[in-house]
Amino acid sequence: MKINRRSFLKLLASTTPPLAIGSLLIKAYIWDDPSKQWLITDLFQQENDANKLTLAPSLQAHLDDASHLNRSIVAEIRSPKTVAEVIKAVRDARSTNRKISLSGVRHSMGGQALGLNTLHLDMTHLDSVCYNASDQTVTVGPGATWRQVQQALSPHGRAVRVMQDSNIFSVGGSLSVNAHGKDPQYASLIESVNYLKMVTAEGQEILCDRTQNKDLFSAAIGGYGLLGIITEVNLLTTQDSIYSFSLLPVQTNSLIDKLQSLSKNPANRLLEAHLSVDEDRFLTESLIFQYSEAHSSDKPKDELNGENNIWLRKVVFQISRTGNFGKWVRWEMEKSLSPLVESKTLSRNTAMAVPVRFLQNPDPHSTDILQEYFVPTDQANTFLEGYKKLIKKYNINLLNVTIRKVNKDTNALVSYAQQDMYGFVVYYKVEQNSTAIRTLNAFTSELVDYLISLKATYYLCYGSYYSQAQLTTMYPAIRRLFTLKTQLDPTTLFTNLWYEKYRAPRDTMQDKPIS
């Protein structure tokens, strides 16, 4: 359907007051300013979760991740479709002294999904998904997206236990960063893994679980692809229950107490909070998105293609990038429209298929940076006060803050949650120039020091803005990960930009060998 400016503005203005405000803003900020025409060029584009590389094998290529700040040259790209092809790639790399880097959909922003002059394996084609009715588990290839997993589970009335807030990410990538979700009843992804298979630096496929190769199991999940190539994973599932949706406005100074109270009720299955970011209400107002067991016999159809029909979200978020007034409008629209556009009852699968591509920034002169901080529950309010001061000190353009409960995880070797915490997921707009990047580096470095003072952690997959000393202070177990790597991969066959930056000289490794 073709839509012109007049009909689009008329449509917005004829619905609700927040949409009318939005229509005026679109008029002022987009259509009448040719320099901002890029804001609307793809508002109505229907997107899917495909992010597969299509370059021919043996072709040198530039690759980047979602940050657009880690552009690197790889010597060759291969897209294995079978385990045999993965093993062949490993053996070929060994015979030619070439290192291997790995990626899924490349949303890690710290250089973990990229290498320099490597044989790069695009794992998105190793994407089989098989539901096992006998034990209600699902066996998945690392290149499958969570959407593919949901599509396989939905006909059987089953759902994913733990995944990120969108279903476009690859399962292998999620395992490599040990992702968490927004279900307060579960911890990180490792809790849902029965077993995984991986190809080692010797070119052998091995099985890892909690009894067999257990040290490798706990290190590979959250090990950023350094120990081997995950080729298969078996995951626990849960019932695709029916949830009722509620939006709860809360003042931020009482938000953590409210989330704590809601999390203790097992009927509350998905929880997250959004914070206001406009200047007048900067981080003082919050909205809790609550999904609770509905105990309904009528099951709505699973809607898993969350990336379609995202034009309204996209235009509103683009407008908020233009300045404070845009952020004010977006917050008013979120408060007013969320109860109207969100279904009152929906399935777990639908509630977890949240669109994310509306966040994409098409402006070639700026990029959006995602970061996440894990803060102990008793320090969450303190963190927010100090965080406000740092944002203002460095004049950082904060676009979004989402808060989720993160339960203690003692299963993963490199755990970001050694106690119950809250994850603060933040989104910054950063100009693509050296001054802005230096400011971001300085801001994040000081912020990491602040996190360390609170016994909090920085999520390593979102940018490498921390020093090696800061890394080992936040994550003492990182030394054990690097020690294990030197034992299993002494020639550093598997590598990435992040590891090359932070790997310590071997003579500084003081940890005992891991048996």
N, C-alpha and C positions, 0 to 999 in steps of 0.2 A: 504494500500500500504506500502510495506517495503522499507525503504530507508537506504542506508549505508553512511558512512562518505564521500567516494570519490564522490558519485553522488550528495550528498547534497552540498559539497563545490563547485563542478563544476556548479551546478545550481546557486548558489549565485554569483560566479565569472563571469558568462556569462551574467549577466543582466546589472546592472549599476555600476559605480565606487563606490558609497557608499556601495552597496552590496558586491562588491569585497573586500573592506576594512573589512566589516563584516565577510566575509569568512576567511580572514587571522586571524582575532581576535579569531574567533571560533577555528581555528586550534591551535593558540598559547595558548589560555586560557582554553580550555575545553578538546578536544580530547586527547591532549598529556599530560594532568595532571590528573591522576586517582583521586586525591582528589576533583576534580570539576566535576566528572561524574554525580553527582546529577543534574547539571544544564540542562542536555539534556534528562533525563530519561522520561519526559512526554511532550516533545515539540509538539508532534503530537496528544496528547490526546484531544478528542472532549468532551467538558463539557457542561452541561446544568445548569439551575438555581436551581436544587434541593439541599437543605441543611437541609432536614428533619431529626430529630432524630429518630432512629430506635430501641432504647433500650426498653426493656419490661417494662410495668408499675410496680411500686412498687420496682424498682431496684435502689439502691443507686449508684450514678455515679459521675464521675468527668466531669465538663464542663469548657470550656474556651471560650473566644471571639476571634475576629480576631487578637488581639494584641499578643496573646499567653503569656500574662503577668498576667492574672486574673483567673487562674485555681482555681476552688472551688468545694466543694463537696455538692451535693444536696441530700436530703433524698429520694425524689421520683420524677419521671418524668411522667407527663400525657400529652397526645396529643389530646385535645378535638376536636371533629369534628362537634359538634353542640353547640348552646347556652345553651341548657339544661345540657350538660356535663360541661360547664364552671361554671354554677350556682351550680351544684353538687360539683365541686371541691372547690368552695368558701365555701359552707356549711360544707363540710368535714373538711376543714382546720380550720374553726371556732370551730368546735366541738372537735378538737384534739389539739387546741392551736398551730397549725402549721402556719408559715408564707408562703406567696406565692411570687414567683418570676416569671417573664415572659420573653419570648424571641421570636424573629422571626428568622432571619438568623444569628443573633449574630455578627453584624458588628459594633455595638457601642463598643468602647474600654475603656470606663470609669467605667465599672462595672455595668452599668444600666441594662444589659441583664442577670445578674447572681445574685444568692443569696447564702447564706451559710446555709446548713441544712434546706432548704426550700422545699415545694412542688412546683416543677418547672413545669410551663405550657408552653409546646412547642406549639405555636399558628399557626405553619405553615400548619396544616391540616384544619384549619377553613378558607378556601381559595376560597369561591364561588365568582363569578364575573357575574354581570348581567347588560347589557346595556339597558337603558330605552329610547326608541326612541321618546317617547312623549315629553320629555324635554331635551334630549341629555345629560343626566347624566349617571353615572355608579355607581352601588351599589356593594360594595366590602367587602369581609371578611378580617380581619386583617392579615391573614397568606398568602394571595395572594401576589405574586411578581408583580412588575410593568410590567414584561414581560407578565404575564397572563392578566393584564389589557389591555395592548397594543393589545394582540391577540384578545380580545373581542371587542375592539374598531375599529380595522383595517377594518373589512368587512363593517363597516358603514361609513367609511371616516372620523372617529373621532380620536382624539389623546389626550394624557395627557397634561394638562397645566403645572404642576410643578412636577418634580421628580428629584432624584439625577442624576448624570452623567452616571449611568448604570441602567439597568432594573432588576438586580438580587436581589434587596433589597425588603423586605416585606413592604406592605403598612402600616401595624400597627406600625412597627418600624420607618418608615418615619414620621408618625404622632407623635409618642412619642418624636422625636427630632425636629419636625417641620422643616423638610428638605427644602432646597431651590434648585433651578435648575439653568440653564444657559440662560433662556429667560429673557432679560432685561425688557420686558413689564409686567412681573408678579413679585410679592413679594414672600414670603415663602408659604409653602404648605397650611397653614390655610386659605389663601385667596381663595383656590379652593374648600373648604369643605362646603357643604350645611348643613349637619347634621352628627352626629355620635351617635351610641348607645353604652352603656357601662354597665357592671355589677359592681355594687358598693360592698363595704365591707359588706353590709347587704344581699347580694345575690339577688339583684333586678336589672333587666335590665331597664335602663332609656334612654330617648332620650334627646340629647343636641344639641342646635343650637343657633342662635344669639338672640332668644327671650325666649326660654324655657331652663332653667338651663344654662343661658348664661355665668355665672361666671365659671361654670365647663367646658363649651365648650372651653373658652379661656385658661383655666389652663391645661386641659388634653392634648391639642395639644401643644407639647413642655414640657409636664409634666413628661416625663421619666417613665411612667407607675406607678406612685405613687398613683393616685387617683381612679383607677379602671381598669377593663379589657375591652378594646375596642373590640366590637363584630361585628360592622358593620359601614361603612362610605359611604356616598353618595357624589360623587365628580362631579364638573363641568368639562366639556371637551371642546376641541377646534377643529377646522378643521385640518385634516391631510393634510396640505398644502404641496406644492412642493417647495423645497428650492434649491438655487444654492450655491455651496461651493466655498469659496475663502480663500487663505492663505496669510496673510499680514505680512511680516517681518517688525519689528519696533524696534528701539533702546529703551531700557527700560525707559530711562529718559523722553521719550515722550509717553510712553504707556498709562498712565492713561488719558491723554488728548485725545488720539486717541479713547480709549474705550468710554469715555464720549460722544464724537462726534458721534460715531457709534450708541450708545445706544439711542440717541435722535431720530433716524430715525426708525419709527415703522416697516419699511420693514425688518430691521435686527432683526431676530427672535431668533437666538441662537448665543451667543458670549462667547468666553473664550480665554485666552492667556496662553501660556507656556513660561517659562523662561529658559535660558541656565544655567547649573549648573557646567560646567567644570571650572577649575581654571583660565584659560586664559580669559574667557568671563563670569566670575561668576556674574550672574544676570544682565548682561548688554545688552544681546540680547533677543528679544521676538518674538514670532509668534502668531498672532491673527487668530483664527479659526472662520470664519464668515459664517453664514448660512442666506441667504436673500430670501425673497419671489421671486419666479421665474415666477409666472403668466403663468405657462405652462399648456396646456391641456392634455399632456401626463403624466399620473401618474405612476412613477416607482413602482414596487411591493415593499411592505413593507418587509424589511429584519430585523426580530426581534431577531434572534438568534445570537446576537453579540459575544457570547462566543465561537463559532466555528471558526476554521481556524485562530487561534491566534498564531500559532507557531512562525512566524517571529517577531511579537511584543514581544513575550515572550523571545526569545533568545536574542534580542537586549537589552531588559531591564535587563535581567540577566547579560549580559556582562557589562552593566554600573555599576553594583554593585561591579565589581572587582577593580575599581579604576578610576582615572581621565581620562586616555586614553579611557576607555570604555564610559565614559560620553561624551567625545568629539565625538566619533564615533556615539553615539546615537543621539546627536544633529544634526550632519551633515546628518544623514540618515533621521531624522524627517523633516529637511528643504527640502531635495531632494525628498523624497518618498511620503510625505503626499499629494502633488498635483497629484501624479500618482495613488496612491491606493485609494484615496477618490473619490467617484462618483461626477461628475460635477453637477448633479441634483439628488436629493433624497428626500424622504418624511420626514415629521417631525418625524414620528414614527421611521424610520430608523436612522435618525440623533441622536435620543435620546437613541438608543439601543447600547450604547458604551460598548465594552468589558472592563472588569476590572480584570478578573482572570489571565490575563498575568502578573499582578503585584505580584501574590502570590510568596512568598519566600520559596522554599523547603529546604533551608539550615537549618539543625537542630541547628546550633550554633549561629544563628542570627535571628532577627525578624525585620519586617518593621513597623514603627509607623506612623500613619496618624494623622495630626493635622490641624486645620483650625483657622484662625484669621480674625475677621471682623473689618476692619479699615475704619474710616470715609473718605469720598472721598478726602477732603482737606488735609488729613494726610498720604495718601497712599505713596507718594514719600518719605516723611520723614521716614515712617516706614521702607521702604526698605533699607535705608542707615543704620539705627540702627540695623536692622536684619542682614545685612551682617557682622557687627562687632561682634555680638553675636555668629553667626555661626563659625566665625574664632576663637573667644576667647575660645570656648568650643570644637573646632575641631569636629563639628558635621558632619556626613556623609549625606549630603543633596542629595537626588536622584531626586526630582521633585518638581516644583512649578507651580501651575495652579491658575489663577486669574479669578474671575467671579464677575460681578456686582450683588449686593444684595440690593434690594429696601427696603425702610423704612417699618417696620411692627409694627403697633400699635394694632393689633388684639390679638396676643398671650400675655398671662400674662408675661411669662418669655421670652421676646423678645431679641434676640441677635443683632437686627438692629433697634435701636431707631431713627436712621437717615439713609439716603442713605449711603451705604458702599461698600467696595470691599472685597470679601472673598478670602483670600490667603490660598489655600489648599496645604499642604506640606507633603512630604514623606521622612522619615528618615530611614536609616539602622542602627540598634542598635545591638551590640553583646549581646548574652545571658549570661552576667556575672554581678556580683554585681557592679563592678567598672563602667561599661558602663551605667547601670541603674541609678546609683547615679549621673553620669554626665548628663544624660538626665533630671533627676529631677531638678538639679541645673540650667541647661540651661533654662528649661521651666519656672521655678519659676522666674528667672530674666526677661525672656521674658514677662511673664504675668505682672510684674511690669511696664515694658516698654509699654505694651498695655494699661494699666490703665492710664499712663501718656498722652496717645494720645486719651483717651476716646474710646478706642477700646475694643473688647471682644474676649474671647477665647471660641471656641465651646466646650461645656461641655461634649459632647458624645465622645470626642477623648482624653481619658486619664484623670486621676485625679491627675495632677501634681501641683495643685494650693492649697493654704491654704483656710481655711474657711473665713478668712478676705478678701483675694483676691476675693473669690467667691461673697461675699455680696457686695463688692465694684463694681465689674463688673456688677452684676445682683442684684440690690436692691430688685427687686420683688421676689427674691427667698424666702425671709422671708414670703411673702404673700402666696406663694405656700405651704411652710411648715405649715403655720398657717391653711390654708384650709385643708390640709391633716389631721391635728390633729382633726379638726372638723368632717370630713367625715369618717375618719378611725382611731378612738382613740386608738385602740389596735395594730395599725401598722400591719394590715393583709398583705398589699402589701408592699414589700420592695425590695431592691437590695443592692449590695455592695456599690454603690455610695451614696445612701441615708444613709446607716449606718455610712459612713465616715463623711458626712457633716451635718447630722441632728443636729440642735441646741437644747440644753436643753429647755424644754417648758417654764421655768421661764424666759428665755432670750427673748422670743418672745414678742415684744412690739406692734405689729400691732393689730389694732382693728379686731374683727371677721368679716369675709366676709359674707355678707347676700346673 
